[in-house]
Amino acid sequence: MTRHRTLRRALLPALIASAFATPLQAADLLTITRDALENNAELASARSQTDSVAAGRDVERGDLLPQVNASADATHNRQYESQRGSGAVSGSGTAGDDIYNTARLSLEATQALFDARNSREVEQAERQIDQQTYQLAATEQQVLIDVSSAYFEILRAYEVLEARRAQERAIGRQLEQAREQFEVGLIAITEVEEAKAAFDQSRAERIAAESDLQVRFEVLERLTGQRYSRIDMLGDEMPIQPPTPADRDHWVELAMENNPLVLASLAGVEVSRSSVEIARAQRLPTLNAFANYQFDDSDSDVVEGHNSMSQIGLRATMPLYTGGRTQASIRQNTYRLEASQYDFESQRRDTVQQVRSRFTQVSNDVSTVEARAQAIVSNQSALDATRAGYEVGTRNIVDVLNAEQNLYNAVAEHASARYDYVINLLSLRQQSGTLDVPAVEEVNAWLDGGSVSFTLPEDSDSYDGAMEIGEPPRPRE
């Protein structure tokens, strides 16, 4: 193991960070996670949506509180009359014109005493708040796993890149030696061409690894809204252990109790059930208390002056026939309830499958990491033996090149296995509903203080412009 750690350290020299056009940050996983919780756009949207759903409860509750309405109008009237009574004496007609103004003011207050539909709508709003709260928790956990995955994918890409760079250097040295030996007639041109082909392949793999590292870095930038000059590396002494407790059924039970998507889906069933209750409540009577006051004023020649009137009483309404609308609404919402129950069962099954899969993956990753570490040792021994055979003429250059490629592939695969373990472990916590900031903090303790630095493309100004997506919206105070 000591030899393995020494080899990995030799393959992971720090890159020199270039100057950036804008101020950059250096951070560990916990710092970046907190940045994401503050700046992630999807999470901010989910929080605003939760506030919106919570405000909907007050909207529905308002229908059960006193309602006061006022109305007023002022009218200018012109009246023209030319009618006369059939028996009227000449000169005593009743016809005449009138121009006058009228004004009217009315006030009415009502209070619902019994309104089953509005009461059910308030209850539904409460259940929608529960559902949205679980959805918000699911979004928060998704942000945590996305940020953690992006972080460790950067480290994976970095270690793979360093392995490819070391491979390119080693094969490059082998190519130079082959050329020198060819010039003095020790080997045929075929071996030089073999070394050249292997070098070109290693160069292509290094270029692809560099591109992958840059892409992984930009994913993290999108999630957090921040740019980081370096991030801390995962330590060699990180614990590689099976899930605790090592009981798959325990993790499934934990998920059924805590997974926010399962709980949100279950809350969705209750929301749909409320819709059925609201539809049924449309068949029930409503009872309201009311009080009103009305004032009228007119300056007409016929009727001049004002009058006022006030009332207080109870008003009951009872729907007798609505054209079948009520029964159709009940059927419609009953089918929606049935659909939500199937959605819950689908979510439950999916979560059970995901938990079992993640548990199996984490358990297998423990053995895989150990096997990959041993593969490095074995490939290093094979390379040493192959080089010794090449020096005495029992092996050719192709054998050496293959052995070198196998070694650096083993190094890259070991790095990938370690990050697979970490990401799958966090995914298991997510599926079980137990992924939170303390869980991320626990993983953050596995970082050993070494750092990975990044270099921007040569035309950093153009890069900055491409990544500029504008200022985020400013919520109202």
C-alpha positions in Angstrom: 0.0 0.0 0.0 2.9 2.4 0.8 4.3 1.8 -2.7 0.8 2.4 -4.1 0.5 5.8 -2.3 4.0 6.8 -3.4 3.1 6.0 -7.1 -0.1 8.0 -6.9 1.6 11.0 -5.4 4.2 10.8 -8.2 1.4 10.8 -10.8 -0.5 13.8 -9.2 1.7 16.9 -9.3 -0.2 20.2 -8.8 -1.0 22.3 -11.8 0.1 25.9 -11.8 -3.0 28.1 -11.8 -3.1 30.8 -14.5 -4.2 34.4 -13.9 -8.0 34.8 -14.1 -9.9 37.8 -15.5 -12.2 37.8 -12.4 -11.6 37.1 -8.7 -11.7 33.4 -8.0 -12.2 31.4 -4.9 -10.6 28.3 -3.5 -12.8 26.0 -1.5 -13.5 22.6 -0.1 -16.7 20.5 -0.6 -18.5 22.0 2.4 -17.9 25.6 1.2 -19.0 24.9 -2.3 -22.1 23.1 -0.9 -23.1 26.2 1.1 -22.5 28.4 -2.0 -24.9 26.2 -3.9 -27.6 26.3 -1.2 -27.4 30.1 -1.4 -27.1 30.6 -5.1 -28.6 27.6 -7.0 -31.3 28.8 -9.3 -33.4 25.6 -9.1 -33.4 25.7 -5.3 -34.3 29.3 -5.2 -37.2 28.6 -7.5 -38.4 25.8 -5.3 -38.3 28.1 -2.2 -40.3 30.7 -4.0 -42.8 28.1 -5.1 -43.1 26.9 -1.5 -43.8 30.5 -0.4 -46.4 30.8 -3.1 -48.2 27.6 -2.0 -48.2 28.8 1.6 -49.8 32.1 0.6 -52.5 30.0 -1.2 -53.8 28.8 2.2 -54.5 32.5 3.2 -56.3 33.0 -0.1 -58.6 30.1 0.6 -59.1 31.0 4.2 -60.2 34.5 3.2 -63.5 33.1 1.9 -64.4 32.0 5.4 -63.7 35.4 6.9 -66.1 38.5 6.9 -66.6 40.1 3.5 -67.4 43.8 3.2 -68.3 45.4 -0.1 -69.2 49.0 -1.0 -70.6 50.4 -4.2 -71.6 53.9 -5.3 -72.9 55.5 -8.4 -73.8 59.0 -9.5 -76.0 59.5 -12.6 -77.1 62.5 -14.7 -80.5 61.8 -16.2 -82.5 63.5 -19.0 -86.2 62.5 -19.3 -88.4 63.5 -22.2 -92.2 62.9 -22.1 -94.9 63.7 -24.7 -97.7 61.4 -23.5 -101.1 62.8 -22.4 -104.1 61.1 -20.9 -106.8 60.3 -23.4 -109.5 62.2 -21.5 -107.4 65.2 -20.7 -108.9 68.7 -21.0 -107.2 70.9 -23.5 -104.3 72.7 -21.9 -104.0 70.4 -18.9 -101.5 67.8 -20.3 -99.1 65.9 -18.1 -96.3 65.7 -20.6 -93.0 67.4 -19.7 -89.2 67.2 -19.6 -87.1 66.6 -16.6 -83.3 66.9 -16.0 -82.1 65.6 -12.7 -79.2 63.8 -10.9 -79.3 60.7 -8.7 -76.7 59.3 -6.3 -76.7 55.8 -4.7 -74.5 54.3 -2.0 -74.7 50.7 -0.7 -72.7 48.8 1.9 -73.0 45.0 2.5 -71.2 42.8 5.0 -71.4 39.0 4.9 -70.1 36.2 7.1 -70.0 32.5 6.1 -71.6 30.4 8.8 -71.6 27.1 6.9 -69.7 26.6 3.7 -68.4 23.1 3.3 -66.7 23.7 0.0 -64.6 26.6 1.2 -63.7 24.7 4.3 -62.5 21.7 2.2 -60.5 24.1 0.0 -58.6 25.4 3.1 -57.9 21.8 4.1 -56.6 21.1 0.6 -54.3 24.1 0.8 -52.9 22.7 4.0 -52.1 19.4 2.3 -50.6 21.2 -0.7 -48.2 23.0 1.7 -47.2 19.6 3.1 -46.6 18.3 -0.5 -44.6 21.3 -1.5 -42.5 21.2 1.6 -41.5 17.7 0.7 -40.8 18.8 -2.8 -38.5 21.5 -1.5 -36.6 19.0 0.6 -36.2 16.8 -2.4 -34.8 19.7 -4.4 -32.4 20.5 -1.6 -31.2 16.9 -1.5 -30.8 16.9 -5.3 -28.7 20.1 -5.2 -26.5 18.4 -2.5 -26.0 15.3 -4.6 -25.5 17.3 -7.8 -22.8 19.5 -6.3 -21.1 16.6 -4.6 -21.1 14.6 -7.8 -19.8 17.6 -9.8 -17.1 18.1 -7.2 -15.8 14.6 -7.3 -16.2 14.3 -11.0 -13.7 17.2 -11.3 -11.3 15.3 -9.0 -11.9 12.1 -11.0 -11.2 14.0 -14.3 -8.1 15.5 -12.7 -6.6 12.2 -11.6 -7.4 10.6 -15.0 -5.7 13.6 -16.7 -2.6 13.2 -14.5 -2.4 9.5 -15.3 -2.7 10.3 -19.0 0.0 13.0 -18.8 2.3 10.6 -17.0 1.5 7.9 -19.6 2.3 10.4 -22.4 5.6 11.3 -20.8 6.6 7.7 -20.2 5.7 6.6 -23.8 7.4 9.7 -25.1 10.6 8.7 -23.4 10.2 5.2 -24.8 9.8 6.7 -28.3 13.0 8.7 -27.9 14.9 5.6 -26.8 13.5 3.6 -29.7 14.6 6.3 -32.2 18.1 6.4 -30.7 18.3 2.6 -30.8 17.1 2.6 -34.4 19.8 5.2 -35.4 22.5 2.9 -34.2 21.0 -0.2 -35.8 19.9 -2.0 -32.6 16.2 -2.2 -33.5 14.0 -2.2 -36.7 12.0 0.8 -37.9 8.9 -1.3 -37.0 9.5 -0.8 -33.3 9.9 2.9 -33.8 6.5 3.0 -35.6 4.9 1.0 -32.8 6.2 3.4 -30.2 5.0 6.4 -32.3 1.6 4.9 -32.6 1.4 4.4 -28.9 2.6 7.9 -28.2 0.0 9.4 -30.6 -2.7 7.4 -28.8 -1.6 8.6 -25.4 -1.5 12.2 -26.6 -5.1 11.9 -27.9 -6.2 10.4 -24.5 -4.5 13.3 -22.7 -6.2 15.9 -24.8 -9.6 14.3 -24.2 -8.9 14.2 -20.5 -8.0 17.9 -20.5 -11.3 18.7 -22.2 -13.2 16.6 -19.8 -11.7 18.4 -16.8 -12.7 21.8 -18.2 -16.3 20.6 -18.8 -16.6 19.2 -15.3 -15.4 22.5 -13.9 -18.1 24.4 -15.7 -20.8 22.1 -14.4 -19.8 23.1 -10.9 -19.9 26.7 -11.8 -23.4 26.4 -13.2 -24.6 24.8 -9.9 -23.1 27.3 -7.6 -23.0 30.5 -9.6 -19.3 30.8 -8.4 -16.0 30.2 -10.0 -13.2 28.5 -8.0 -9.5 28.6 -8.7 -8.9 25.3 -6.9 -10.6 22.7 -4.9 -9.3 20.3 -2.2 -8.4 16.8 -3.1 -9.6 13.5 -1.6 -7.1 12.0 0.8 -5.5 8.6 0.4 -6.6 7.5 3.8 -10.3 8.0 3.3 -12.3 5.1 4.8 -13.6 2.6 2.3 -16.2 0.7 4.2 -19.6 -1.0 3.5 -22.8 0.9 4.3 -23.6 1.1 8.0 -25.7 -0.7 9.0 -24.9 -3.4 6.5 -28.6 -4.4 6.1 -30.3 -3.5 2.8 -33.8 -3.8 4.3 -32.9 -1.3 6.9 -32.0 1.3 4.2 -35.3 0.5 2.4 -37.3 1.1 5.6 -35.4 4.3 6.2 -36.3 5.5 2.7 -40.0 4.7 3.2 -39.9 7.0 6.3 -37.7 9.8 5.0 -37.4 9.9 1.2 -39.0 13.3 0.4 -40.2 12.2 -3.0 -42.1 9.3 -1.5 -43.5 11.6 1.2 -44.4 14.2 -1.5 -46.2 11.6 -3.5 -48.1 10.4 -0.5 -49.1 14.0 0.3 -50.2 14.3 -3.4 -52.7 11.4 -2.7 -54.2 13.5 0.2 -54.4 16.6 -2.1 -56.3 14.5 -4.6 -58.6 13.2 -1.9 -59.3 16.7 -0.9 -60.4 17.5 -4.4 -63.0 14.7 -4.2 -64.2 16.1 -0.9 -64.5 19.6 -2.5 -66.5 18.2 -5.4 -68.9 16.4 -3.0 -69.3 19.6 -0.9 -70.9 21.3 -3.9 -74.1 19.4 -3.2 -74.4 20.9 0.3 -76.2 24.1 1.3 -74.4 27.2 2.3 -75.5 29.6 5.1 -74.4 33.2 5.4 -75.2 36.1 7.7 -75.5 39.5 6.0 -76.1 43.1 6.8 -76.5 45.9 4.3 -77.3 49.6 4.1 -78.5 51.6 1.1 -78.8 55.4 0.6 -80.4 57.0 -2.5 -80.7 60.7 -3.3 -82.4 62.5 -6.2 -83.2 66.1 -7.3 -85.9 65.1 -9.8 -88.9 67.4 -10.1 -91.2 64.5 -9.6 -89.4 62.8 -6.7 -87.0 64.9 -4.8 -85.0 64.1 -1.6 -83.4 61.0 -0.3 -84.2 57.7 1.3 -82.2 55.0 3.0 -82.7 51.4 4.0 -80.9 48.8 6.1 -81.2 45.0 6.4 -79.8 42.2 8.5 -80.5 38.6 8.1 -79.5 35.1 7.1 -79.2 33.8 3.5 -79.3 30.1 2.7 -78.7 28.6 -0.7 -79.2 25.0 -1.8 -78.1 23.7 -5.2 -80.9 21.6 -6.6 -79.8 20.9 -10.1 -76.6 21.9 -11.9 -77.0 20.1 -15.2 -75.0 17.1 -14.0 -71.9 19.2 -13.3 -71.5 18.2 -9.7 -71.6 14.5 -10.3 -69.2 14.8 -13.3 -66.8 16.8 -11.1 -67.0 14.1 -8.4 -66.2 11.4 -11.0 -63.4 13.4 -12.5 -61.6 14.0 -9.2 -62.2 10.4 -8.1 -60.2 9.3 -11.2 -57.5 11.8 -10.4 -57.3 10.4 -6.9 -56.9 6.9 -8.3 -54.1 8.2 -10.6 -52.3 9.8 -7.7 -52.4 6.5 -5.8 -50.8 4.7 -8.7 -48.2 7.5 -8.9 -47.4 7.0 -5.2 -47.0 3.2 -5.8 -44.7 3.9 -8.8 -42.6 6.3 -6.7 -42.4 3.8 -3.8 -41.3 1.0 -6.1 -38.7 3.2 -7.9 -37.3 4.3 -4.5 -37.0 0.7 -3.2 -35.2 -0.3 -6.4 -32.9 2.7 -6.2 -32.0 2.1 -2.6 -31.3 -1.6 -3.2 -29.1 -0.7 -6.3 -27.1 2.0 -4.5 -26.6 -0.3 -1.5 -25.3 -3.1 -3.8 -23.1 -0.6 -5.7 -21.5 0.8 -2.5 -20.9 -2.7 -1.1 -19.3 -3.8 -4.4 -17.3 -0.5 -4.6 -15.5 -1.5 -1.4 -14.1 -4.7 -3.1 -13.6 -2.8 -6.4 -11.4 -0.1 -4.8 -9.3 -2.8 -3.1 -9.0 -4.8 -6.3 -8.0 -1.7 -8.4 -5.3 -0.8 -5.8 -3.9 -4.3 -6.1 -4.0 -4.0 -9.9 -1.7 -1.0 -9.8 0.8 -3.0 -7.8 0.5 -6.0 -10.1 0.9 -3.9 -13.3 3.8 -2.0 -11.8 5.5 -5.4 -11.2 4.6 -6.5 -14.7 6.1 -3.4 -16.2 9.3 -3.8 -14.2 9.6 -7.4 -15.4 8.8 -6.5 -19.0 11.4 -3.7 -19.0 14.0 -6.1 -17.6 13.1 -8.6 -20.3 13.3 -5.9 -23.0 16.8 -5.0 -21.8 18.0 -8.6 -22.2 16.2 -9.1 -25.5 13.4 -11.5 -24.4 10.7 -8.8 -24.8 10.1 -6.3 -27.6 9.0 -2.7 -27.4 5.4 -3.5 -28.0 5.4 -5.5 -24.8 6.8 -2.6 -22.9 4.3 -0.1 -24.3 1.4 -2.4 -23.5 2.7 -2.8 -20.0 3.0 0.9 -19.5 -0.5 1.5 -20.8 -1.9 -1.2 -18.5 -0.2 0.5 -15.5 -1.6 4.0 -16.2 -5.0 2.5 -17.1 -4.9 0.8 -13.7 -4.1 4.1 -12.0 -7.0 5.9 -13.7 -9.4 3.0 -13.0 -8.4 3.0 -9.3 -9.1 6.8 -9.1 -12.5 6.3 -10.8 -13.3 3.4 -8.4 -12.7 5.7 -5.4 -14.9 8.4 -6.7 -17.6 5.9 -7.6 -17.6 4.8 -4.0 -18.0 8.3 -2.6 -20.7 9.3 -5.1 -22.7 6.1 -4.7 -22.5 6.4 -0.9 -23.9 9.9 -1.1 -26.6 8.7 -3.5 -27.6 6.0 -1.1 -28.0 8.7 1.6 -30.1 10.7 -0.9 -32.4 7.8 -1.8 -32.8 7.0 1.9 -33.7 10.6 2.6 -30.8 11.2 5.0 -28.6 13.3 2.8 -28.0 16.7 4.5 -25.3 19.2 5.2 -23.8 17.2 8.1 -23.6 14.2 5.8 -21.6 16.3 3.3 -19.5 17.6 6.2 -18.6 14.1 7.1 -17.3 13.4 3.5 -15.6 16.8 3.5 -13.4 15.5 6.4 -11.9 13.0 3.9 -10.2 15.8 2.0 -6.5 16.0 2.9 -5.7 19.6 2.1 -4.1 19.0 -1.3 -5.7 21.0 -4.1 -6.6 20.8 -7.7 -6.0 24.0 -9.8 -7.6 24.9 -13.1 -6.4 26.8 -16.1 -8.8 28.7 -18.3 -8.6 28.7 -22.1 -6.1 31.2 -23.6 -8.8 33.6 -24.6 -10.2 34.0 -21.1 -12.2 37.2 -22.0 -14.2 35.3 -24.5 -14.7 32.5 -22.0 -16.0 35.0 -19.4 -18.5 36.3 -21.9 -19.7 32.9 -22.8 -20.3 32.0 -19.2 -22.0 35.3 -18.4 -25.8 34.6 -18.0 -26.9 37.9 -16.5 -27.9 39.0 -13.0 -30.3 36.8 -11.1 -33.8 38.2 -10.4 -34.2 40.2 -7.2 -37.1 39.0 -5.0 -39.4 41.6 -3.6 -38.8 42.6 0.0 
